[in-house]
């Protein structure tokens, strides 16, 4: 499904991970510059990973007939709305506030920043498709349950795409951003 969208599938180039060798992921917690704001930002990323996984697993439960269609529609409305709304807000804040702050602190961040912003634009397209499909499926739950089940296959593929995209994108973002924060003692 990733090939349906123009989403970068390669890892972030090594030259963009310029501070990661000095500040490896397993040392972040112990660093004196690792403050609450950064922990909250990483916590939001963990929440996105969990919610995208939950949506995929719920969709699989429906496809396997382990969940009632009405229950699925309620959960999809809750988790899907939460994921899409929070991702849009989070990425908007990153693009307009957080990333410019990091760029000002370390211009070496700019090449990675451009890549992450393109990721955000690409993810917006996937989220729009997801929203359209999820809303259609929720409406069909009461109007045409048989068609709702047919729509579930497309929703499942889109949820797999979102989950895979977030796994790669959020990891790249964290491994670019957190070392800059630690190196420059930002966000304290």
N, CA, C and O of each residue as an XYZ file, in Angstrom:
752
protein
N       0.820     -1.198      0.000
C       0.000      0.000      0.000
C       0.860      1.257      0.000
O       0.415      2.306     -0.467
N       2.075      1.171      0.513
C       2.929      2.352      0.523
C       3.175      2.873     -0.884
O       3.380      4.072     -1.072
N       3.156      1.983     -1.883
C       3.432      2.443     -3.236
C       2.254      3.222     -3.843
O       2.406      3.837     -4.898
N       1.093      3.202     -3.194
C      -0.051      3.987     -3.643
C       0.179      5.476     -3.378
O      -0.356      6.327     -4.089
N       0.955      5.778     -2.380
C       1.227      7.146     -1.968
C       2.693      7.467     -2.251
O       3.526      6.565     -2.341
N       2.999      8.745     -2.388
C       4.395      9.136     -2.596
C       5.036      9.390     -1.238
O       5.229     10.532     -0.822
N       5.355      8.306     -0.568
C       5.915      8.377      0.777
C       7.343      7.858      0.739
O       7.621      6.800      0.173
N       8.236      8.616      1.347
C       9.638      8.206      1.436
C       9.716      6.942      2.287
O       9.237      6.907      3.420
N      10.325      5.913      1.723
C      10.441      4.650      2.442
C      11.864      4.388      2.933
O      12.088      3.524      3.780
N      12.813      5.136      2.398
C      14.200      4.946      2.812
C      14.439      5.584      4.173
O      13.761      6.537      4.557
N      15.410      5.043      4.891
C      15.808      5.669      6.147
C      16.411      7.037      5.865
O      16.839      7.334      4.749
N      16.432      7.854      6.897
C      17.040      9.165      6.758
C      18.520      8.981      6.417
O      19.202      8.163      7.036
N      19.011      9.726      5.453
C      20.425      9.587      5.084
C      21.352      9.812      6.283
O      21.084     10.634      7.159
N      22.416      9.075      6.288
C      23.372      9.119      7.407
C      23.868     10.538      7.677
O      24.038     10.922      8.834
N      24.102     11.319      6.623
C      24.637     12.670      6.818
C      23.641     13.581      7.540
O      24.033     14.618      8.075
N      22.358     13.207      7.561
C      21.375     14.009      8.279
C      21.260     13.596      9.744
O      20.585     14.253     10.537
N      21.909     12.531     10.079
C      21.883     12.046     11.462
C      23.209     12.396     12.144
O      23.788     11.594     12.877
N      23.662     13.614     11.877
C      25.012     14.047     12.229
C      25.310     14.058     13.727
O      26.471     13.895     14.102
N      24.347     14.236     14.574
C      24.604     14.267     16.019
C      24.221     12.969     16.730
O      24.497     12.808     17.918
N      23.591     12.055     16.014
C      23.113     10.828     16.655
C      24.259      9.982     17.217
O      24.097      9.333     18.250
N      25.403      9.985     16.554
C      26.542      9.222     17.076
C      27.000      9.752     18.439
O      27.412      8.980     19.305
N      26.925     11.071     18.620
C      27.323     11.672     19.899
C      26.233     11.552     20.955
O      26.517     11.561     22.153
N      24.992     11.441     20.508
C      23.851     11.366     21.425
C      22.946     10.201     21.013
O      21.843     10.424     20.513
N      23.405      8.951     21.220
C      22.592      7.803     20.808
C      21.309      7.690     21.641
O      21.255      8.120     22.793
N      20.306      7.114     21.041
C      18.977      7.001     21.662
C      19.035      6.430     23.080
O      18.342      6.921     23.970
N      19.838      5.418     23.295
C      19.853      4.786     24.620
C      20.493      5.653     25.708
O      20.497      5.263     26.875
N      21.032      6.816     25.348
C      21.626      7.719     26.341
C      20.751      8.944     26.640
O      21.089      9.741     27.515
N      19.645      9.098     25.933
C      18.842     10.314     26.063
C      18.313     10.527     27.476
O      18.429     11.624     28.023
N      17.738      9.495     28.064
C      17.132      9.633     29.405
C      18.112     10.153     30.449
O      17.729     10.906     31.344
N      19.358      9.757     30.336
C      20.356     10.133     31.342
C      20.982     11.501     31.093
O      21.683     12.019     31.962
N      20.746     12.089     29.938
C      21.377     13.361     29.607
C      20.733     14.495     30.405
O      19.507     14.554     30.503
N      21.537     15.398     30.978
C      20.959     16.497     31.763
C      20.108     17.468     30.937
O      19.319     18.219     31.511
N      20.243     17.473     29.644
C      19.440     18.342     28.795
C      18.121     17.722     28.352
O      17.355     18.343     27.614
N      17.856     16.499     28.800
C      16.625     15.792     28.424
C      15.525     16.208     29.396
O      15.373     15.616     30.464
N      14.767     17.220     29.020
C      13.789     17.851     29.911
C      12.359     17.392     29.591
O      12.110     16.675     28.623
N      11.443     17.835     30.441
C      10.039     17.436     30.340
C       9.418     17.737     28.972
O       8.658     16.920     28.453
N       9.724     18.885     28.385
C       9.118     19.228     27.093
C       9.481     18.201     26.029
O       8.647     17.834     25.201
N      10.708     17.746     26.052
C      11.140     16.733     25.080
C      10.483     15.402     25.392
O      10.078     14.683     24.479
N      10.372     15.066     26.665
C       9.696     13.820     27.050
C       8.238     13.839     26.602
O       7.725     12.824     26.130
N       7.566     14.979     26.744
C       6.168     15.091     26.309
C       6.052     14.943     24.785
O       5.134     14.296     24.280
N       6.988     15.549     24.075
C       6.981     15.435     22.620
C       7.151     13.967     22.204
O       6.433     13.483     21.329
N       8.089     13.271     22.824
C       8.285     11.854     22.528
C       7.068     11.033     22.956
O       6.713     10.051     22.303
N       6.436     11.442     24.053
C       5.225     10.762     24.508
C       4.097     10.873     23.491
O       3.335      9.927     23.292
N       3.994     12.035     22.849
C       2.990     12.195     21.796
C       3.282     11.219     20.653
O       2.360     10.625     20.093
N       4.544     11.055     20.313
C       4.908     10.115     19.257
C       4.509      8.691     19.643
O       4.004      7.937     18.810
N       4.734      8.325     20.902
C       4.346      6.980     21.355
C       2.834      6.792     21.253
O       2.356      5.726     20.866
N       2.090      7.838     21.605
C       0.634      7.770     21.517
C       0.207      7.557     20.059
O      -0.689      6.755     19.793
N       0.837      8.264     19.112
C       0.495      8.083     17.698
C       0.760      6.643     17.255
O      -0.033      6.055     16.520
N       1.863      6.093     17.702
C       2.184      4.698     17.348
C       1.118      3.743     17.898
O       0.640      2.856     17.190
N       0.756      3.938     19.171
C      -0.229      3.042     19.812
C      -1.606      3.167     19.153
O      -2.259      2.156     18.892
N      -2.047      4.386     18.885
C      -3.380      4.570     18.311
C      -3.432      4.032     16.884
O      -4.424      3.411     16.500
N      -2.389      4.256     16.095
C      -2.407      3.717     14.726
C      -2.416      2.189     14.761
O      -3.088      1.555     13.948
N      -1.683      1.603     15.688
C      -1.709      0.146     15.831
C      -3.095     -0.331     16.260
O      -3.595     -1.332     15.748
N      -3.713      0.383     17.199
C      -5.043      0.010     17.687
C      -6.053      0.008     16.540
O      -6.879     -0.900     16.439
N      -5.989      1.016     15.683
C      -6.917      1.088     14.551
C      -6.705     -0.102     13.622
O      -7.667     -0.725     13.175
N      -5.447     -0.416     13.334
C      -5.172     -1.572     12.461
C      -5.677     -2.859     13.103
O      -6.312     -3.673     12.433
N      -5.405     -3.051     14.388
C      -5.837     -4.279     15.071
C      -7.359     -4.381     15.136
O      -7.915     -5.462     14.942
N      -8.036     -3.266     15.406
C      -9.500     -3.285     15.410
C     -10.034     -3.648     14.038
O     -10.996     -4.407     13.925
N      -9.415     -3.109     12.992
C      -9.852     -3.404     11.631
C      -9.667     -4.894     11.332
O     -10.518     -5.514     10.694
N      -8.568     -5.455     11.790
C      -8.345     -6.896     11.614
C      -9.379     -7.701     12.390
O      -9.851     -8.732     11.909
N      -9.735     -7.236     13.596
C     -10.778     -7.921     14.369
C     -12.107     -7.917     13.621
O     -12.820     -8.920     13.615
N     -12.440     -6.796     12.993
C     -13.676     -6.744     12.225
C     -13.603     -7.682     11.018
O     -14.547     -8.425     10.746
N     -12.491     -7.645     10.303
C     -12.340     -8.530      9.141
C     -12.418    -10.003      9.535
O     -12.915    -10.831      8.772
N     -11.922    -10.325     10.736
C     -11.960    -11.706     11.233
C     -13.276    -12.035     11.928
O     -13.462    -13.139     12.440
N     -14.197    -11.050     11.940
C     -15.509    -11.198     12.593
C     -15.380    -11.422     14.097
O     -16.207    -12.104     14.703
N     -14.335    -10.842     14.694
C     -14.136    -10.901     16.144
C     -14.677     -9.656     16.844
O     -14.554     -9.524     18.062
N     -15.277     -8.743     16.075
C     -15.851     -7.520     16.624
C     -17.105     -7.192     15.827
O     -17.146     -7.358     14.608
N     -18.113     -6.729     16.528
C     -19.355     -6.323     15.862
C     -19.121     -5.029     15.090
O     -18.341     -4.172     15.507
N     -19.806     -4.904     13.966
C     -19.652     -3.732     13.110
C     -19.966     -2.442     13.861
O     -19.249     -1.454     13.703
N     -21.015     -2.429     14.669
C     -21.389     -1.229     15.412
C     -20.299     -0.846     16.420
O     -19.987      0.333     16.581
N     -19.728     -1.835     17.089
C     -18.632     -1.565     18.044
C     -17.420     -1.014     17.309
O     -16.770     -0.074     17.766
N     -17.130     -1.612     16.168
C     -15.997     -1.145     15.378
C     -16.194      0.300     14.952
O     -15.274      1.111     15.058
N     -17.392      0.631     14.470
C     -17.665      1.993     14.011
C     -17.465      3.000     15.142
O     -16.914      4.078     14.922
N     -17.909      2.654     16.345
C     -17.709      3.551     17.494
C     -16.228      3.734     17.793
O     -15.762      4.856     17.991
N     -15.503      2.647     17.826
C     -14.066      2.713     18.125
C     -13.313      3.455     17.019
O     -12.408      4.241     17.298
N     -13.693      3.203     15.765
C     -13.053      3.881     14.644
C     -13.290      5.380     14.727
O     -12.372      6.166     14.495
N     -14.495      5.780     15.051
C     -14.800      7.196     15.189
C     -13.936      7.826     16.278
O     -13.374      8.904     16.087
N     -13.835      7.154     17.406
C     -13.049      7.686     18.531
C     -11.548      7.710     18.210
O     -10.915      8.765     18.246
N     -10.992      6.544     17.898
C      -9.549      6.458     17.675
C      -9.111      7.144     16.385
O      -8.070      7.799     16.346
N      -9.904      6.992     15.339
C      -9.562      7.639     14.071
C      -9.583      9.152     14.186
O      -8.666      9.828     13.719
N     -10.630      9.686     14.811
C     -10.708     11.130     15.002
C      -9.573     11.651     15.852
O      -9.008     12.708     15.571
N      -9.241     10.909     16.894
C      -8.136     11.295     17.773
C      -6.806     11.289     17.022
O      -6.020     12.230     17.135
N      -6.559     10.233     16.260
C      -5.297     10.126     15.529
C      -5.151     11.246     14.507
O      -4.129     11.931     14.472
N      -6.164     11.431     13.681
C      -6.079     12.425     12.613
C      -5.978     13.835     13.187
O      -5.111     14.610     12.784
N      -6.858     14.167     14.122
C      -6.850     15.508     14.701
C      -5.553     15.825     15.418
O      -4.988     16.905     15.247
N      -5.084     14.887     16.219
C      -3.849     15.127     16.963
C      -2.618     15.154     16.065
O      -1.703     15.943     16.301
N      -2.578     14.310     15.044
C      -1.437     14.353     14.117
C      -1.391     15.671     13.365
O      -0.323     16.265     13.219
N      -2.541     16.135     12.887
C      -2.555     17.424     12.172
C      -2.086     18.550     13.093
O      -1.276     19.384     12.688
N      -2.581     18.579     14.310
C      -2.177     19.619     15.251
C      -0.701     19.529     15.594
O      -0.002     20.542     15.627
N      -0.233     18.331     15.845
C       1.167     18.095     16.212
C       2.098     18.513     15.078
O       3.085     19.214     15.303
N       1.781     18.081     13.864
C       2.648     18.406     12.733
C       2.590     19.893     12.387
O       3.598     20.473     11.985
N       1.439     20.502     12.537
C       1.350     21.951     12.316
C       2.230     22.710     13.297
O       2.934     23.646     12.918
N       2.185     22.303     14.553
C       3.017     22.940     15.577
C       4.505     22.722     15.268
O       5.306     23.651     15.374
N       4.867     21.495     14.886
C       6.268     21.225     14.548
C       6.725     22.106     13.384
O       7.777     22.742     13.458
N       5.940     22.142     12.318
C       6.330     22.874     11.108
C       6.431     24.379     11.340
O       7.290     25.038     10.754
N       5.571     24.925     12.183
C       5.502     26.384     12.328
C       6.192     26.924     13.571
O       6.447     28.126     13.657
N       6.498     26.069     14.530
C       7.097     26.567     15.768
C       8.372     25.804     16.143
O       9.443     26.387     16.309
N       8.223     24.494     16.271
C       9.309     23.660     16.790
C      10.495     23.580     15.827
O      11.632     23.838     16.219
N      10.231     23.224     14.574
C      11.309     23.082     13.610
C      12.044     24.394     13.348
O      13.272     24.389     13.277
N      11.341     25.512     13.203
C      12.081     26.775     13.032
C      13.005     27.093     14.218
O      14.086     27.650     14.030
N      12.584     26.745     15.417
C      13.438     26.949     16.594
C      14.708     26.109     16.483
O      15.803     26.590     16.774
N      14.560     24.866     16.064
C      15.716     23.984     15.919
C      16.614     24.442     14.778
O      17.839     24.373     14.881
N      16.015     24.905     13.700
C      16.777     25.402     12.564
C      17.613     26.618     12.954
O      18.767     26.742     12.543
N      17.036     27.503     13.738
C      17.768     28.690     14.193
C      18.941     28.298     15.097
O      19.986     28.949     15.079
N      18.767     27.243     15.880
C      19.829     26.797     16.787
C      20.941     26.065     16.047
O      22.102     26.125     16.453
N      20.591     25.370     14.956
C      21.582     24.567     14.254
C      21.168     24.424     12.785
O      20.366     23.552     12.450
N      21.711     25.277     11.910
C      21.322     25.244     10.490
C      21.592     23.897      9.811
O      21.040     23.629      8.745
N      22.421     23.059     10.405
C      22.642     21.723      9.831
C      21.348     20.917      9.829
O      21.225     19.925      9.111
N      20.396     21.347     10.630
C      19.106     20.684     10.726
C      18.256     20.885      9.472
O      17.338     20.104      9.224
N      18.542     21.904      8.686
C      17.662     22.318      7.593
C      17.398     21.229      6.551
O      16.262     21.087      6.099
N      18.397     20.469      6.165
C      18.175     19.418      5.161
C      17.222     18.353      5.708
O      16.326     17.893      5.001
N      17.417     17.969      6.951
C      16.504     17.012      7.584
C      15.132     17.601      7.788
O      14.124     16.909      7.643
N      15.087     18.885      8.129
C      13.819     19.588      8.325
C      12.985     19.566      7.051
O      11.782     19.310      7.098
N      13.613     19.832      5.925
C      12.898     19.814      4.652
C      12.320     18.432      4.373
O      11.198     18.314      3.883
N      13.080     17.392      4.682
C      12.602     16.036      4.469
C      11.399     15.746      5.369
O      10.410     15.168      4.920
N      11.484     16.145      6.626
C      10.389     15.899      7.564
C       9.135     16.673      7.170
O       8.025     16.160      7.309
N       9.300     17.894      6.683
C       8.143     18.669      6.243
C       7.484     18.029      5.017
O       6.259     18.051      4.894
N       8.287     17.458      4.111
C       7.714     16.735      2.964
C       6.955     15.502      3.455
O       5.889     15.167      2.938
N       7.524     14.830      4.464
C       6.819     13.693      5.070
C       5.455     14.132      5.593
O       4.456     13.444      5.385
N       5.414     15.278      6.270
C       4.152     15.767      6.820
C       3.131     15.990      5.707
O       1.964     15.626      5.853
N       3.559     16.577      4.616
C       2.651     16.819      3.490
C       2.166     15.491      2.895
O       0.992     15.356      2.553
N       3.062     14.522      2.772
C       2.675     13.213      2.253
C       1.716     12.499      3.203
O       0.751     11.871      2.768
N       1.991     12.602      4.512
C       1.108     11.968      5.480
C      -0.280     12.601      5.453
O      -1.278     11.906      5.644
N      -0.355     13.902      5.219
C      -1.657     14.562      5.113
C      -2.527     13.903      4.049
O      -3.732     13.749      4.243
N      -1.928     13.516      2.931
C      -2.682     12.861      1.857
C      -3.225     11.510      2.320
O      -4.367     11.158      2.024
N      -2.401     10.757      3.045
C      -2.837      9.456      3.548
C      -3.944      9.646      4.580
O      -4.935      8.915      4.574
N      -3.775     10.630      5.469
C      -4.791     10.883      6.491
C      -6.112     11.330      5.869
O      -7.181     10.982      6.371
N      -6.046     12.096      4.783
C      -7.273     12.499      4.095
C      -7.993     11.279      3.519
O      -9.215     11.172      3.620
N      -7.240     10.365      2.920
C      -7.826      9.133      2.385
C      -8.426      8.310      3.522
O      -9.536      7.791      3.404
N      -7.690      8.195      4.611
C      -8.172      7.457      5.776
C      -9.478      8.068      6.290
O     -10.439      7.348      6.560
N      -9.510      9.394      6.424
C     -10.700     10.080      6.944
C     -11.902      9.842      6.041
O     -13.001      9.548      6.512
N     -11.678      9.974      4.738
C     -12.766      9.746      3.780
C     -13.292      8.313      3.902
O     -14.502      8.096      3.980
N     -12.391      7.351      3.917
C     -12.787      5.941      3.979
C     -13.458      5.618      5.307
O     -14.474      4.924      5.338
N     -12.896      6.117      6.399
C     -13.473      5.844      7.721
C     -14.862      6.459      7.848
O     -15.775      5.814      8.362
N     -15.034      7.690      7.390
C     -16.354      8.323      7.460
C     -17.373      7.567      6.621
O     -18.518      7.381      7.033
N     -16.947      7.136      5.446
C     -17.848      6.348      4.591
C     -18.240      5.053      5.287
O     -19.415      4.686      5.302
N     -17.262      4.360      5.862
C     -17.538      3.095      6.533
C     -18.494      3.299      7.709
O     -19.413      2.504      7.907
N     -18.284      4.350      8.481
C     -19.150      4.623      9.640
C     -20.582      4.889      9.172
O     -21.529      4.395      9.784
N     -20.750      5.654      8.110
C     -22.093      5.916      7.576
C     -22.740      4.633      7.061
O     -23.926      4.391      7.287
N     -21.952      3.818      6.369
C     -22.489      2.572      5.809
C     -22.886      1.571      6.882
O     -23.685      0.671      6.627
N     -22.336      1.722      8.071
C     -22.663      0.805      9.170
C     -24.165      0.757      9.404
O     -24.724     -0.313      9.650
N     -24.815      1.900      9.330
C     -26.268      1.924      9.528
C     -27.033      1.842      8.213
O     -28.159      1.343      8.197
N     -26.461      2.313      7.119
C     -27.185      2.344      5.842
C     -27.093      1.037      5.064
O     -28.100      0.519      4.581
N     -25.883      0.511      4.948
C     -25.618     -0.690      4.150
C     -24.489     -1.498      4.793
O     -23.346     -1.421      4.343
N     -24.794     -2.268      5.834
C     -23.736     -3.006      6.535
C     -22.855     -3.884      5.626
O     -21.655     -4.012      5.868
N     -23.434     -4.473      4.605
C     -22.634     -5.318      3.699
C     -21.566     -4.490      2.992
O     -20.433     -4.944      2.835
N     -21.919     -3.277      2.565
C     -20.939     -2.400      1.932
C     -19.899     -1.922      2.937
O     -18.742     -1.706      2.576
N     -20.297     -1.756      4.184
C     -19.340     -1.349      5.222
C     -18.239     -2.391      5.341
O     -17.062     -2.048      5.461
N     -18.620     -3.663      5.309
C     -17.604     -4.717      5.380
C     -16.681     -4.670      4.159
O     -15.478     -4.902      4.283
N     -17.233     -4.373      2.989
C     -16.401     -4.267      1.788
C     -15.390     -3.122      1.919
O     -14.246     -3.240      1.479
N     -15.817     -2.037      2.516
C     -14.954     -0.860      2.686
C     -13.832     -1.125      3.700
O     -12.806     -0.445      3.689
N     -14.035     -2.101      4.560
C     -13.067     -2.398      5.617
C     -11.712     -2.821      5.058
O     -10.681     -2.508      5.653
N     -11.693     -3.520      3.938
C     -10.416     -3.934      3.334
C      -9.569     -2.735      2.946
O      -8.363     -2.716      3.193
N     -10.193     -1.740      2.343
C      -9.460     -0.521      1.966
C      -8.983      0.213      3.210
O      -7.854      0.701      3.256
N      -9.846      0.289      4.219
C      -9.460      0.958      5.461
C      -8.274      0.235      6.111
O      -7.374      0.876      6.655
N      -8.279     -1.077      6.053
C      -7.184     -1.845      6.641
C      -5.867     -1.518      5.945
O      -4.851     -1.300      6.605
N      -5.883     -1.484      4.616
C      -4.649     -1.157      3.881
C      -4.166      0.247      4.226
O      -2.966      0.471      4.389
N      -5.090      1.184      4.337
C      -4.706      2.551      4.681
C      -4.172      2.619      6.106
O      -3.217      3.348      6.374
N      -4.774      1.869      7.016
C      -4.276      1.879      8.402
C      -2.889      1.241      8.491
O      -2.059      1.682      9.287
N      -2.630      0.223      7.694
C      -1.285     -0.356      7.635
C      -0.280      0.668      7.117
O       0.842      0.756      7.616
N      -0.689      1.435      6.119
C       0.182      2.475      5.559
C       0.506      3.521      6.606
O       1.663      3.914      6.757
N      -0.501      3.973      7.328
C      -0.278      4.985      8.369
C       0.676      4.448      9.420
O       1.611      5.140      9.824
N       0.451      3.235      9.862
C       1.297      2.648     10.907
C       2.746      2.516     10.433
O       3.669      2.861     11.171
N       2.952      2.026      9.228
C       4.311      1.877      8.696
C       4.970      3.235      8.492
O       6.150      3.412      8.794
N       4.206      4.185      7.983
C       4.732      5.529      7.767
C       5.170      6.141      9.092
O       6.273      6.676      9.198
N       4.305      6.062     10.102
C       4.639      6.659     11.397
C       5.848      5.985     12.035
O       6.670      6.648     12.669
N       5.956      4.692     11.872
C       7.104      3.979     12.452
C       8.411      4.553     11.913
O       9.332      4.837     12.680
N       8.490      4.722     10.600
C       9.710      5.251     10.006
C       9.865      6.737     10.255
O      10.931      7.185     10.678
N       8.824      7.506     10.000
C       8.910      8.961     10.112
C       9.212      9.401     11.543
O      10.095     10.230     11.759
N       8.497      8.863     12.509
C       8.696      9.309     13.888
C      10.083      8.934     14.402
O      10.700      9.699     15.143
N      10.566      7.779     14.018
C      11.919      7.385     14.418
C      12.952      8.331     13.810
O      13.857      8.792     14.505
N      12.818      8.622     12.513
C      13.733      9.568     11.864
C      13.675     10.930     12.548
O      14.703     11.540     12.841
N      12.470     11.383     12.790
C      12.284     12.701     13.399
C      12.946     12.755     14.778
O      13.652     13.711     15.099
N      12.715     11.738     15.572
C      13.298     11.699     16.918
C      14.825     11.669     16.862
O      15.495     12.362     17.629
N      15.369     10.864     15.954
C      16.824     10.712     15.893
C      17.511     11.915     15.266
O      18.731     12.047     15.369
N      16.771     12.773     14.634
C      17.324     14.032     14.138
C      17.158     15.133     15.185
O      18.092     15.889     15.453
N      15.979     15.217     15.768
C      15.622     16.331     16.651
C      16.239     16.219     18.040
O      16.848     17.176     18.517
N      16.095     15.079     18.694
C      16.534     14.981     20.103
C      18.031     15.256     20.244
O      18.410     15.978     21.167
N      18.897     14.728     19.391
C      20.314     15.085     19.538
C      20.579     16.591     19.411
O      21.463     17.115     20.089
N      19.834     17.285     18.561
C      19.997     18.735     18.450
C      19.579     19.408     19.751
O      20.258     20.312     20.237
N      18.456     18.960     20.310
C      17.974     19.520     21.576
C      19.020     19.301     22.668
O      19.327     20.221     23.427
N      19.556     18.113     22.749
C      20.539     17.795     23.788
C      21.830     18.571     23.565
O      22.405     19.112     24.510
N      22.281     18.624     22.328
C      23.532     19.298     22.010
C      23.489     20.789     22.344
O      24.460     21.353     22.849
N      22.357     21.411     22.054
C      22.222     22.865     22.248
C      21.478     23.226     23.528
O      21.245     24.402     23.809
N      21.106     22.208     24.303
C      20.375     22.418     25.571
C      19.126     23.262     25.362
O      18.895     24.236     26.078
N      18.328     22.882     24.380
C      17.090     23.596     24.061
C      15.931     23.010     24.837
O      16.041     21.939     25.435
N      14.822     23.724     24.822
C      13.534     23.271     25.343
C      13.580     22.945     26.821
O      12.843     22.072     27.279
N      14.422     23.620     27.572
C      14.556     23.357     28.999
C      13.557     23.945     29.811
O      13.579     23.783     31.031
